[in-house]
């Protein structure tokens, strides 16, 4: 089978490889995505020195390392001398310890990257996923690949340009939508346990099925994930999160036994309990339904994290009340407090992104509670004040959280959310509540009453803020100033000019 490679970089690399006596193949994801019709701007090239065409002896002691670097440097130079309009390579980045080299280039107004590595054979120690690397053949290199759909290679040399090398039936598995390992899956996953996460991630991204024996091997080897760094695990989790239907991945993580190891807080949501014939819903599957709803409406990773964690506090707050059944009072507060620990354990950023997730988890019940009652201006103002610029994301999360099987109930909630949204717009235009800074500041109060920082200043500021949010005064300086004077008088304070 011939593969029609249309980026000029392939022909340039192939021509340089022929001049240097190197066999060069595009391999892995770029080949897989070619057959899937997916755009891919990351090109991996595997290189093999042809027999008898090595460089000098002292340069080939580590041939597996040098051949990729040599081809990368020569290819970058050839790109810049090719005369192809708009095609320019960056400086080559060399990673000798990994035996790789890469450069970026522009093509069709896009940034591309091409990485070169010598063909290699790998072996592993039981306590590490870092391989022992030896020089190898193309067959060795394809044997070490994670899945059949990622083990296909396309020749770049002139004599065989475009020829597909597919020893494990990658094309067949692509057509069937199957994720399967090239070699025995127990060996593949035991050698590099991160591949278990990658199998689930690819199945989620592509909508593929993990072949039965391959999945059974993931379950058998789940405990091996403990040797993988949290950072690498979280990279895969985030890719699952950004997939079109993230629930696929989390269900596979749970079914395989990986989830309790890598994310015990999420695993703890699973299951139901029945007392006196009364059960609560399975909060794990509810959470995944909410996550999918959010994913259908937003590509934002951190809004999706808020969806995944919105009920994370429920296991710790679950109680049974003989009169009303199961309750989870305060789960939004408990959940918000859990976010930092979860982000820390998963090596997620402890910055404004974490604060955003904490806020949405804390507030996720507010619009729902609001929609159950009469939608008052005061309640909407307070919601707008507390949510600030994240109000639209909060509303998206809350609408996604309505997963009842009672269609009439869902329609009622969503209709009330429409009213809430309308009031949010109207009151923001009228009262400018979002990110409210009261018109009278603490400095104003201190100067007016000749005060140092003290408790009374906070009392006056809170009174002004509450009056604005309740609609008792307008959000302007004159009204706020008069309220400051009135509240200060109640506290026995007199403006300095009147003393």
C-alpha positions, 0 to 999 in steps of 0.5 A: 500500500502506498501512502501519499505524503503531501508535506514537502518535509517528507521528500526533503528528509528522504533525500537527505537520508539517501545521501547519508546512507540512512533508512528513514520512516515516518512512524506512529501517530502521524501515520495513524492520523493519515489513515483516520483523516485527522490533521497531525503536525507532529512528525516522528521519524525513525532512522536506521544506518544502512550496513557498511555506511557508518560514520567514523568508529568513534562517532558510532559507539552509540549509533542508536543515538547519533543517527537520529541527530545526524539526520535531524541536523542535515535535514534542517539545513536542507529545509532552509536551503530548499528554496521552498516558499515559506518553508523554514526550519528552526535550530535543531534541539538535541537530547543526547540522553534520549537519543533524539533531535527535533526542529520546528518548521512553518508550512501552510502558515502552521507550526510543525515539529519533526522529531528524529530517533534511531531505531532501537530495541528496549528492555525494562527493569521491574521497578522502572519504566525507563528502558535500557536502549540498544541499537535496533532494526525497524522491526525492533522499533515497531515491536516496542510500540504501544499499540498496533495502530501506532506501529505503522511506518511509511518509508521516506527513501526515494526507492520505496517512498510511501511504502507502508510497513504494517507488521501487526495489522494496524490498518485492520485495527483502525478499520475495526476501531480496536486498540490492541498491543503489538506483542503480548499485552502483559509484557507491554503493560508491565514494561511501561505501565503508562501504556495502560493509561494511553490505551484508555486515552486513545479509546476515549479520543478515537471512540475505539474499543480496547481488545478483550485480552488487551483490556484484561491485561490492563486489569491484571497489571493495574497495580504497576501504575504505581511506578509512573509519575503523577505528572505523566498520569495527569497528562493522560487524564487531561487528554481524556478530559478534553475528549469529545465524550470524557465519560468513556475514559473514566468508565474504563479507568474504573472498570480496569481497576486503575481509578481507585489507584490514581484517583481514589476520591473520584472512585469513592463516588461509585455505588449506591446504598439502600436503607428502608427501601430508599436509595440514592443515585450513583454519584459516580455515573451522575458526575460523568453525565454532568461532565459529558453535558459540559463537554458538549458545550465547552472545550475549557479544561478547567470547567470540565474539571469543575464538572468532574469535582462538583459532587466530590464532597458527597461521600464525606457528607452522606447521611440517612434521615428517616424522614427525608431519606439520603442527604448530602448537606454541605457537600459543596463546601466540603468538595471545594475544600478537597480541590486543593488536595486533589490538585496537589496529588495530581500535580495540577496547577495550584494557581488561579485555575485551581481557585476557579475550580474551587469557586465553581464547586462551592457555588454549583448549588446556588443557581439550582436552589435559586431556580427552585424558588421565586427568582428575586432580584436580591438573590440574583445580585448576590449570585452575580457578586459571588460568581463575578466573571465566572457566572456564565461558566457557573450557569453552564455547569448548573444546567449540566447538573440537571440529569433527572430522568423526570422530563417535566422536572428537567423542563421546569429547572431549565425554564427557571434557569432561562429566567435567572440568566435574563435577570443576570443580564438585566441587573448587571446592566442596571446595577453593575454588580459583577466584581462589585467594588463598593463606591465607598472604600475603606480608605474613605471611611478611615479618612472621614472618621479619622480611624486606623484599621479596625472592626468598625470599617468592615461593618460599614463596608459590609452594610453598604455592600448588602444594601446594594445587593438587596437593592435598598440603595443604588450602586453609586457614590452618593447613596453609598456615602449617605449610608456610610454616614448613617451606619457610622452614626449607629456605631457612635462615629462622627466625621472629623470635620464635625468634631 
